Amino acid sequence: MKKALSVIIPVYNVESYIKECLDSIVNQSIGIENIEVIIVNDKTPDNSMDIVMKYADKYPSFKVINNEVNMGLGESRNIGLKHVTSDYVTFLDSDDFISLNAYEDALNKINENNVDLLIYRWETYSMGEIVQTNNIHHQFLEENILIDDINNYPKLFFLTSAWNKIYHKSLFHLLKYSKGLYEDNCVTCNVLLNAKRIFLSNDSIYYYRKNLDSITEKISKNNVIDLCNVISQLYDLNNHNVNILIINFINDVLFWIYYYDWVICDELTFVEKLQKVSKKIKQSDVEKFVFLFPEWNFYKEDILNLDNYDSETFLAKYKYYKRLPKVKSIAGLYVDEGNGFSEDCRIDVVYVPKLKNNQLTFDLRGYSNISGIRFDPLEGEFIKSRINNIKVIDANCDNSINDDYQYFLTLDPNFVLDGEFKDDKLMIDFDLEFITNEELASLFVEKNAIIAEKNNIINEINHKDKKHRFNFFK
């Protein structure tokens, strides 16, 4: 009998997670007898397949395909697609799992709404619990939505993963994944553009495991080159909304170039590659990106000027001449237990600054009799900032602590906070902006004028004092 749905699961080096993955399949509310499970053994070197075979021996729905050599995730998906016999297919990565109602609920919605693509919610899962992620591709679905024209929902082009979707057979011919990294981006965008009706479901969940040992967590030369190739392929789709996604990927490549320590020749190669694949960036596309993601930090000036310099000049100007504050930064909390603020009682949190509502939590366990707290939002930059949830009693700012924002013309900005601080954890909600060159120049002119005026007063007083001291010469 024809199955209701085919699930393709490439398997490689996941013996710690594969059981949880397969259990979420065999316990689906739709019944395992209605699911065609296609396991593609990508020449895994561990004991994953020993676990898989126990399921395959028990459930006739399982098909096992063995790659003779390691092919990678994209090619393994392509191989699995050749064995699909149902009208619908989905993918499940072997270290992830899904909610037990996912397939029944999804297929019901597909049939009720006559859609050829369904996208369901996904959550990031790590160390036994759901975790919040700062990920532009994680678009939160608050309600079920039926879509007839994808271009009315430009943010959906950021849902580039292959795995949280169910595809009708009319879209199978588009599912041709590449060999490199980021194999699903172009395929997914092409599918979104060609699907006639799309349903966004909030009623079932794909659990994506955040695995720090994953290849996508370790940035290498291949990451840079492969994402540049993806950028080139995305331009071929010739869609104005896809261009917004391209800007994000250009930003990702620039982030890697700036943040990681490469040898100069590699950095030059990366910039040249990025310049080659990136067509002239339109100001209108950048403005649309800002409109869609107003709180997302990205290298607007750098992107717009990518083609205006040779690679060496670009690197000098945008990596080495400026410190780049949009990469990971450190906020520090100093705890005073009666002996003042010192480095011995400092707690650091690494974060990526954003304009509004940075929310950082500091663990105060281990500190007793706290008499004061000092918060340093960011070091090494001239900033304006404000604390939203705790009263400030002092700050080394250049204006009043009662102003809307505090302006810091010091590279070591700090706030002294008011409170009893008896809880184990302290959450600080703050806004932060980097002072522009124009603002900085204006502020320093004003500051220098004040300093000059004070110096004139001091000099005049000193001059009068000297005249008074030596008046016996008269």
N, C-alpha and C positions, 0 to 999 in steps of 0.2 A: 504494500500500500504506500502511496506517495506521502511523504512526510509534510507537515505544515511549514517547517522551517529547517534550514541547514545552518549549522554553526561551525565555522572554521577556526581551529585553535592550533596555531604553530607552537611547537614546543622546543625550547632550548634553555637548558641550565636553570630549571625552576623547581627542583625537587622539594624545596621548602614551601612552595606555594601551590603546586599543581593540584593537590587534593582539595583544597578550599575552592579552587576554580571549578573542578569537575563536580564537586558536591552541589555547587550552585546550579549546575546544569541538570543533573539527574533528579534533583528535587524540585524542578520547575512545576508550577501549578498546572501547566498545560499537559504534563505527563511526558516522561522521557521517550515513550513509544511514538510520540508525535514529532520528535526532534531527530534530525540526522546530524550526528556529531562527527565531524571530519578532523581527525588529529593528524597534523603534519609534523613528523619527527624530523627536525632540522639538524640531524646528526648531533644530538645533544650528548655531551661528554659525561653527564652525571647519571643519577639513577631515576631521573624523571619518568622514563618509559617503563620502568618496572612498576611504578605506581599506575601509570596509564593503562597498562595491559590488564591489571586486575579489574578495571572498569570495563575494558573492551571485552573481556571474557564473560562478564556478568550481563552486559547490556548489548543486545543485537544491534541497537541503533548506532553503535560506534564503528567508524571506519578508520583504519590506521594506515597512513602512507609514510614510507621511510625515504627521506632524501639520501642519496648516496654520498653527497658532500654537503657541507654547511652552505646554504643558499641565502640566508638572511630572511628577515621578516617579510619584505615585499614579495620576493620570489616564492616563498612558502605559501603566502596567501594566493598567489596566482596558481600554484599547483593544486591547492585545495579547491579552488573554483572549478577546476576541470572535473571534479568528482561530485559536484552538486546536482541533485536530482529534483529538488523542490522548487517552488516558484519564488521563494524568498530566501535571502541569505543574510547572515550577520557574522561579525568577527568578534572573537574574545581572545585577548592576550592571556597567555597561560599563567601570569602572575596576578591577574585580576579576577573579579567575580561579579555576579549580578544579583539583584533582588529576585526573590523566588517567584514573584508575579510578573516579571519583566516580559517574557515572551507571550504569555496568554493575553495580558493587557494590551501589548503592542499590536498583536495580530487582530484583536477585536477592533481596535481603533483604525487599523489599516482597512479592514473590511467595511466598517461603518462609514468611513469617510472617503473611500475609494482613492487612497493615496498610493504613490509608488515609492515614497521614502518616508520613514519615520525616524525621528531623532529623540532619544530619551535622555533624561537628566543624568549627570555624572557627578560623583563626589570623589575627592581625593582621600585615600585611605593609607594610614601609616601607623606602624607600631600599635595595631589593635584598635585604632579609633579614627573617626573622620577628622580631617584637619583642614583649616582654612588655607587657601592658597592665593598668592598674589599673581594671578595668571590671566593675561588678557584673553586667552582662549577659553577660559571658564566662564561662559555666559550663563547666568542663573535664570532658570525658567521658573517663573512665578505662576504660570497658568498654562493650560493647554491651548495651542494655537494651530489653526488650519491656514496654510499659506498657499496662495495661488501664484504669487509673483515674488520670488526670492529677492529681487532688487528693492523691494519695499522694506526689507529687513537686512540692511548691510552688515550688521554685527554678526549675523549668522555665518558669514564667510570666515569668521575666526574659529568656528567649530570644525576644525580641519581633521580631527581624528577619524579613523576608519571604524573604530570599534563601538561607538554608541549609536549606531544606525542600523536599520533594517532596510534592505534594498529589494525592490521587485525585479523580476527577471528581465524586464524591459531596460533596466540599467546595467545588467551584468556586463555588457560589452564595453562599458566604460571603466570597469574595475580591473585595470592593468597597472600593477604597482611596480615602481622602479626598484633597482637593486640597492641604491644608496640609503643614507639616512633621510628622515623626513619624507618617507616614501608615500605617505597618504595625502599630503597637502594639495598637490595638483589634481589628483584623482577626485578628492572630495569636492573641491571647488567646481570641477567639471560636472560632477554628479548634481550638485546644487543648482547649477545653471540649466541642466537638462531635465531635472525632475519636473513633472507637470503639477503635481500636488504634493505638499510636504506637511507632515503633522509633527508638531513639537509636543512631546508628552512629558508631563510633570509627575506622572503616576508610577513610574518605575525607574530604577536607579542602576547605573553601571558604576562599580567601585573600582577606581583606578588606583593601583598601588604606587605610592611614591617610594621608589626604591633607589636609595642613594648610590647603590652599586651599579645602577643601570647605565648603559652606554650613553644615554641622553643626558646624564648628570655629569659626564666627564667631557669637557670641551677639548677637542683636538683639531688638528688641521682639517681632518675629514669633515668635521661639523661645519667649519667655515666654507669649505669648497662645495660641499653638498647643498648647503642652504643657498649659496649663490646660484647653483644650478637650478634649484627650485624657483628662485626669483625669476630667472630667465624663462623658465617654462610657464610661470604664471602670467607673464606678459603676453604670451601667445593666446591666452584666453580672451584678451581684448575686452575687458569689462571694467568699468569705472569703479565698481565696488571691490573687485579683486585688487585694484591698485592700492586701496587702503590697506589691505593685508600685506601687499608688497612693501609698503612703507614700514610696517611693523617688522618685517623680516630684515629689511635693510638696517633698521635700528638694532635688531638683535646682533647682526654681524658687527656693527660698529661697537656695540657693547663688548663683545668678545675681544675685538682688537684692542680696545681701550683698557679693559679690566685685567686681562691675562698677560703674563710676561712671555713675550715671544722674542725670538731673535729678529733684528731689524729687517733682514732680507725677507723673512716670512711675512712680517707686517706690510711691507711694500707690496708683496705678491697678493696679499688679501685685499688691500685697497685697490690695486689694479684690477683684480678679478671683479670686485664689487662695482667699480666704475664701468667695467666692460658690460656687465649684465644689466645694470640699472639704466633704463632709458631716462631722459631728462625728467626729473621729478617736477610735477606741476604744483604750483603754489595752492591751487584750488584743492588738490588731493590732500595736501598737508593740512589745510584749514578744515577739511572735512574730518580728517583723523582727529584733530583737536576738538572738533564739535562732538564727535562720537565718544571720545575718551578724554574728557577735559582734565581728569586728575591723573592721567597716565604720564609719567615722566619719559620724555624721549628727546632725541638729539635733533630738534627741528632745524636749527641753524646749520648743523653739520650736514644733514641730509640735503638741504636746499643748495648747499655749496659743494656737494660731492664732485661734480663735474667741472668745477671752476679752478681746480688746482691739480698739478701733477701729484703723484702719490706721495713723494717725499715732502713736498710743501704741505699737503693735507695732513700728514702725520705730525709734522712739526707744529702746525697751527692748532690742531684739534686734540692731539694726544699729549704732546710734550710741552707746548707753550702754556696750556691751561690745565689746571687740575679739573678732573671731570666729576662734579658732585653727584651726578645721577646714578653712578654705580654704588655698590654697597658702601654704607657709611656706618659710623659707630656713634651711638648715643651713650653717655655715661651718667650714672647716678652715684653721687657721693653721700655716704651716710655718716652723720655726726653723732657719736655716742658719748659726747662730752669733751672730746679732745680736738674738736675742729674737723674740717674736711681734709682728708689725706688720701693718697693713692692706695693706701692699705685697705681702705673701706670704700672701694669703687666697684660698681657693677656695670658691665658693658653689655649692650644689646646691638647686634648687627642688623641693619634694616636698609631698605631703599626709600629715601625720602620722597614724599608726595606733598602736594600743595595743601590739602585739607585732611584733617582727622587722621594724622599719624597716631596710632594707638600702640604704645609699647608697655609691656608688663615686666616689672622688676620683682624678683624674689627677695623678700626681706627676712626670710627665715634665717636664723643665726645671728640676727642683730637684736639687741635688747636696749631698753632705755634710750630710744632714738630721740635726740634733742633737735635735730635739724636734717633737712634733705636739700641737696643741691643737684639740679638737673642740667646737664650740658647736652643740648639737642644735636649738635654737630660741631666738629672741630675742623679748622683749616679753611673755613669759608666765611665771607661776610654775608650775614643773613638778616632777615626780619622774621620774627616768630612771636607766637603767643600761646599760652597755656589755656586750654578751654575748660578743664574740669577741676582745677585746684587753684587756690588763691596764691598769688605771687607776692612775697613781701620784699624782695630785692632782686636786682638783676644788674649785670655789668653792661647795660645797654646805654646808648647815647641819647635816649629820650626818657620820658617818664614811664614808670611801670603801669601807670593808669591809662596810658594811650592804648588804642586798639591793637597795634602791633608794637613790639619792642625792636628797635633797630640796633644791631650790633656791628660796630666798626672795629671789632677785635676778632682775632682768629680763634678765640677760646670763649665763645658765648656761654653764659650760664644764668640760670634762674635759681633763686632760693625760695623754697616752697613753704607754705604755712599749713599746718595740720598736726594731728596727733600720731598718725602713722602706726596704728596698733595692729593692722591686718598683716597677714603673711605676705600678701602681694600688693603691689602698688601699680595701678594702671595710669599712665599719663597720656592724655589726649591733647595733641598740639598741632597747630598749623605752622607751615614753614615755607618761606620763599627765599630764593637766592637774590641778593641785591644786584641789579644790573649794573653794567659799567657806567651808564649815564647817571643812575641814581647815586652810585658810589662816588663819582666825580663831584656831583652836586653836594653830597653830604660832607665830603672831605674839604671842599671849599668853605662850606659853612663852619665846619669844625676848626679848620685852620684860622678862619677869621676870628672865632671866639678865642682860640689859643693866642693869636697875635694880640688881641685886645687885652687879654689877661697879662701877657708878657709886657706890654707897654705900661700897664698899671704897676706891675712889679718893678720894672726898670725905673719908673718915675719915683716910686717909693724909695727904692735903693739909692737913687741919685740924691733925693732929698736927705736920706739918712747920712750919706757920705758928706754932704755939705754941712749937715748939722754936726757930725763928728769932728770935722776938720775946720770948724769955724774959728778955732783959736788962731788960725793963720791970719785971720783978718786983723 
